[in-house]
Amino acid sequence: MPQKPAAGKTAAEIIRGLKEGNAPVVSDYREQSLKIHGLICAKCGREFDSKDRRLLTVHHKDGNHRNNPSDGSNWENLCIYCHDDEHSRGLLGDYLEGKRGEKA
């Protein structure tokens, strides 16, 4: 018998709920972060406006997407380019150290 997720529902039940519009309300940390930190990339300093705000993403400083304190202390707004760079740094470091393909 398949295990149920923490919420106690099977994947089929979750999908059915999404299709029916019964999805649980999820905190929109992106909008919270944009309000707290503004429409600016914390890394390169590029400023955004309402037309291009979709290019601004929220990076979780500790890497845990479930750690969303309401004060925004685990978030920083990064443009899509800086966010991609942030997440590829570890891969590049491992590659340069010869750890390519090794499991941690």
HELIX and SHEET records of a PDB file:
HELIX    1   1 ALA A   11  GLU A   20  1                                  10    
HELIX    2   2 TYR A   29  HIS A   37  1                                   9    
HELIX    3   3 ARG A   53  LEU A   55  5                                   3    
HELIX    4   4 ILE A   80  LEU A   96  1                                  17    
SHEET    1   A 2 LEU A  56  HIS A  60  0                                        
SHEET    2   A 2 TRP A  75  CYS A  79 -1                                        
END                                                                             
